[in-house]
């Protein structure tokens, strides 16, 4: 696939890396020669120096032959204008724009149209800040979870969490799962990571203390399953402190302040004042979130959850580590520099969130062959979950009409569930795939996505052309 990315910042660079590694033809445009050179030094991509909304630069980038344009510069207007040029001058099929301005996001109808001759059509507006905010809210809604992903409009949920020594399932085989759950609660463990080593789950696999367990279930059943992995019930986070009053911090406080006690700390006086004017029940504190004395004055030891979402990785890491040391039970930090991840894991921050990884996940299915409804990167890009639609018939498809055990899946794939006409069917060996099923898969090697596409591809029935 031929993909043009505008912007070589964190989001654009992350996208370029993922898409180039999947053997796409990627071109990146930016006005920073150093960023472009760094990308070209480590990736097999093409780069173009120039302004992302200039027609001659887009022509040089090969937009007339592009399948997808991803406009991910720091400027909303540049991204929107580039999509307009891609539509009117170059007839690009798929146009994706990174948009941060709330005025634009609140009026998506500006970019939607049914008349192909009028109006600006952008296939997807992405806001990394909104995506991160929603991601964190999901983690808060599921105490103890490490990652929460929804499939098929929330009908199925993938949850990752660490198994505790007091969990009823710990030191027992996966086959005993059904014995501990009520008969109406169905779940499937799709992967286990043990000290960063993958354990492909079978009925005989034993769950150990500290294992990172990924399971699929309907949302209403998730709390019951969590209880089996962590018998000691996680207390909801009632007292929350947010470091950073930017878009993410503000929207988190706005979403949480009616049901939680929220404090927000920001070192910029003007921003702190603006946030205070817009929020009703949040306590706004002007100061440095990594200032130990300030945290102690604000009774940091009474905080259940500390969320560091400033625009500085270093500030988020330092304040998160300090909060943990001062007694905070759970810490979430926004960290985009992947080289910091190991440092974080060794120093007590519970969850590190990467805005560019989350954004990349939001875009992956647009770049995949076949009808991939959703593709989500997991464990910092080392794994992936996919929702793929099975099309065709028994005559045109390699998988329709076959039991799951009869299909030649790649060895690093676990079939988690099938969603059929809105019903969730947890995978078992005798389950057959039918036309239009939505199949949810867990890939321990994201490179297997191309093999999945081949399995789900359709062909002409062999009898066509017979005389």
N, C-alpha and C positions, 0 to 999 in steps of 0.2 A: 504494500500500500504506500502511496506517495503522500507524505504528510509535511505541511509547512507549519512551523511553530514561530510565532512572533514573540520575542522576549526571551533573553537568556538568563533571567533571574532564577530564584530558587525553584519556582513552579515550572518554568520553561525548561530548565536544565534537568530537573527530575523526569519530566515527561520525555525529553529527548533521550535520556539514558534507557528508560524502560522500552520505548518504542524502537530504538535502534537495536537493542538486544533481542527484539522479536523479529529482526530482519525486515523492518520497514525502511523505505527510503525517506530519510528525515533531513529537512533543511531548516536551519535556525537563523532568524534575522534579529539583529540587535545593533544599537549604536555604540556599544562598548566593545572595542576590539579585543580587550584583555579577556573578557568573559567568553567571547567567541573562540579565542585561541585556546583557552583552557578546555573548552568542550571538544574542540577538534583534536587536541592532543590525546584525549582518552577515549573518544568515541568515533566510530566510522560514520560520520555525518558530513553534510555540506553546510557551510556557513556563508551568510551574506551580510556585509556591513551596510547599514543604512537605516533610514527612518521607516518604521513598520507600516505607516499609512501612506507612503508615497507610491503612486502607481508604478513608476519605473523600478523601484526597489522590489516591489511584489512581482513584477515581470521578471526581473533578474533571478528571483527566488524560485521561478518556475511555477507560479500559481496557476497558470493556464492548464497545467497537467496534474494539479493536485487533486487528490480525493478528499482530503480534509484540511481545513485551516483551523488552527488553534491560536487565537489571539490572546496572549498571556502577558502583555506588557504591564507596567505599573499604572498606566493611564487608561481610564475607562473610555474616554472619547477616542483615543487612538485605536483601541480594540474594536469599538463599534464602527468607526469609519472604515477600518481595514475589512471588516465583514461586509460592509456595504459595497466596497470596491470589489471584493471577492465575488459578490453576487452579480453586480451589474457589468463589470468588465471581464471577469474570468469564469463566470458560471460554475463556481465551485459547489459541489453537491452538499457537503456538510460543513457548517460554519459554527465554531464554538468560541465564545468570548468570555474572558475573565472580567467580571464587573463587580466593583466594590461599593459603588454609590447606592445608598438606600433609595434614593429617588428613582433610580433605574429599576432596582430590584422590586420595588413596590408596584411597578407598572410593566409587567412582562408583556402585556398586550401590545406595547410599542414595537415589539420585535417578532410578533406572531402574525401570520397572514394566511389566508386561504387562496387569495387571488395571486397567481404566480407573476402577474405583471406589475403589481403595486405593493408598496410597503417594503420594509426591511425585514427579512426573515433570518433569525439566528436560531439554529437548531437547539442550542443549549447555552444558557447563561450560567456560569459557575462563579460562586463567591467562596473562596477559601475560608474566609472568616465565618460565614454562615455554616459551612460544612464542619469546621472545627467546633463551633458552638454546639451544633446538634450532636456531634460525636460525644462531647463531654457530657451533655445532658443525658444521653443514653447510659453512660458509665455511672452517673449519679443515680439514675433510676434503678440500676442493678448493682447494689452494694457488693463489693468483692470481685466484680468482673474486671477483666483486663482488656476485653474488646467485645463489642456488641454490633452485629451487622444484621440488617433485615433483608429478606428476600420476598419478592412477589407482593409488594405493597403491604408488608408487615405480617403476612400470613405465616411466615416461617422465620425463625431467628437463630443466628449462629452466635454462640457465646463462648468466650475463652476465659478460663479462670484457673487459679492454682489450687490443687487439692491439699487440704489440711489434714493433719494427723488425726483429728477427731471426726473426720467424715466417715459415714457408715460404709461408703464404697471403697475407702482407702485400704490397701492391702488385700483387696478382693478382686476377682476377675470381672471383666466387663459383662460376662454372661449372667452375673447375679443382679445386674441393674434392674431387670424387670421384677425381681423378687422384692426389691425395696420400694418400688414405685407403685402407686395405685394403678389398677388395671386400665384406667382411661388415659393415663399419662404415658405418652410414647416419646422416646428420644433415641438419638443415635450419636454415639461418640465417633467422630470422624478423624481425629488425630490426637496424638499425645506427644508432647515434647518433654524430654527428660534430660536436663543439663544440656540443652540446645541440640540434643540428638533426637531424631524423629523415631517414634515407635509406631509402626503401622498397626492399628487396633484390630484384634480378632477377639472372639469370645473368650479365649484363654489368656488374653493380656491382663496383667495385674496392674492396677493403678497404685502408684507409690506417692508418699508424701512429697510435696513440692512439684509434682508433675503439672505441666501446663496442659489442661484438658480442653479440647474444642468439642462442643456438642451442638446438635441441631434439635430444635423442638418448637412447637407452637408457643407463641409468647406467653399465653396464660399458664403454661406448664413450666416455664423457666424457673420461677422461684422454688418450686418443689424439687427440681433436679439440683439446683444450687445447694439446697439444704442437705442433699445426700453427699455432696462433695465437701461441704464445710458445715459440719453439724453445729458448730458454734455460730449462731446466727449473727450476720453482720449488722451492726447498728446503722440505721439510716444516718446520713450526714446532715445534722440539723444546723450546726454552726459552721459557716463557710467563709473563708477569706479568699479574696481574689486579688492577685497582684497584677496590675495593669488595667487602665481605664480606656483602652482603645476599643475598636469595634467588637472584638471577642469578649473582653472583660465586661463591657457595658451590656451586651446582649445576654451574657450569662447572668449578670446581676438582675437584669430586667425579668428574665424567665424564672429566677429562683426566689426573688425577694418576697413574694406573696406566701410562700410555703416554708421558707427557711430564714434563719437569721444570717444576714449577709453583711460583710464588711469588704470594702474595696479600697485598695491602696494605690495611689498614683503619685509619681514624683513631679509631674508637670502641673503647676497650679492652675493654669487656664483649662487644661483638660479635666482636672478634678472638679472645677467649678461647673463646667458644662455638663458633666455626668451627674453632679448633684442636682442640677436643675431639672433633669429628665427622670430621675429615679425617686420613688416615693418612700420606700422603707429601707433602703440600703444606707449603711453608715459609710460616708466617704472620708478617707483619711489622706491628707497630703503628706507625702514622705517617701522615703526609699524603702521598697519592700524587702531589701536585703540588709536593712539596718536592724541589728539584733536588739538594740535598746527599744526601738519603735515596736517591734514584734512583742517584746516582753510587756511593754506598757499596754498593748492591746490584748493582753491575756491570751497569747498564742497557744498556751497549753490547754485552753478550753475549746480550741478549734478542732472540729472533726475532719474537715477536708480543706486543704490548701491548694489553690489552683494558680499557677504562675503562667500568665499569658501576656507578658510584656513583649515588645518587639526586639528584645535582646535574648538570645540563647543563654549567654553567660549569666545575665541577671536572673533568668528563670531557674537555671541550675543551682546557682549559689543560694538564692532565696528558698528554693525547694529543699535543698540539703539542710539549710539552717532550720527551716520549719520542722523538718523531721527530727532533727537533733533536739529541738525544744519541746517535743512531745506530741506533735500533730500525728494523728493516727494514719492518715492517708494523704498522699501528695501526688498531684498531676502537674506535669510541666510541659509546656510547648517548646520543643527542641527540633529544629530543622536540620542542624548539622549532624549527619549520621556518625561522624567520628567521635561524637560525644556520648554515644549511646552506652558503650561499655563502662565509661566513667560513671554514668548515671546509675547503671545497674549495681555497681559496686558500692554506691554511696547512698542507698536508701530511698531514692525517689521511686515511687511505686509504678507510675505509668508515664512514659515519655510519648508525646504526641507530635507527629510531624504533619504540618499543614500541607506540604507538597506531596507527601505520600497519600494523604486522604484525598487531595484533589486529583491525583493521578488515578486513584481507584474509581473516582466518579466518571472518568473519561475512558477507561480501558475498553468498555464494551463497544464503544464507537469505532474502535480500531481493530476489532476482531472479525474474522470471517465467520459466516454462518449467523444464525439468529441468537447471539449472545445478549441476553437481557441485562445481565449484571456481571461484573468481574471486579473482585476486591482483592487488593494486595494485603497480605497478613505477615506478621513477624518481620517487619522492616523489609518487605519485598522478597523474602525467602519462600513464601507459600502464597497460595491464592485460592479463593472460593469463587465459583462460577454458577450462574443460572443460565441454562441453555435450553432452547425450545427444540423438540424433536418434530421435524416436518416430514411429509411424504407418506408412504405406505409400506407394507411388507415387501412390495415389489421394487420400491425405489430407495429404501433405507436399509442400512446395515444393522440398525438397532431396533426398529419398530417391530413388535410382535415377538421379541426375544426376551427371555428372562435375563435379569441382571448378571447372573453367573454365566450366561452363554455369550456375553459380549466381550470381545478382546480389549478390555480396558488397559491403558498403560499401568505399569506396576506401582507407580507412585500416585495413584488416584483412588479416592474413596467416594463411592456414591452415597450421598447423605439422605436424600429424600426426593420424592416426586410430588409436584403440585398438579393435580388433575381437576380441571373445572372448579377450581377454588378449594378443593379438598387436599389436605396434606397427608401423603402416604409415606411413612418412614420406610426407608429402604430395607428389604430383606431378600434373601437369595432367590425366592420364587416370584418376585414381583416382575411383571412384564411392562415394557415401555409401549405406550400407545401414541398415536399421532396427536400432536399438539400438547403433549406433556411438557411441563417445565421441570427439568432435571437439575438438581443442585449437587455440585461436585466440590470436593476438596482436593487441591493439587499441592503435594509437597514439593513439586518442582514446577514453577510457573512456565517453564519452557515446554511442558507437555500440552499447553493450550492448543498448539498447532495440530497435535494428534487428536485432541478432542474435536477440533473443527472437522477433521477428516471423517471421524466416526459419525458425526451428525450431518454430514453432507448428503445430499440426495442426488440420485442419478435417474436417467430415463429408464423406464421399464424395458427389460430385455426383449419383450415381444413387439416393441414398436419397430415398424419397418418390415415385419413378416408379411409375406404374400400368401 
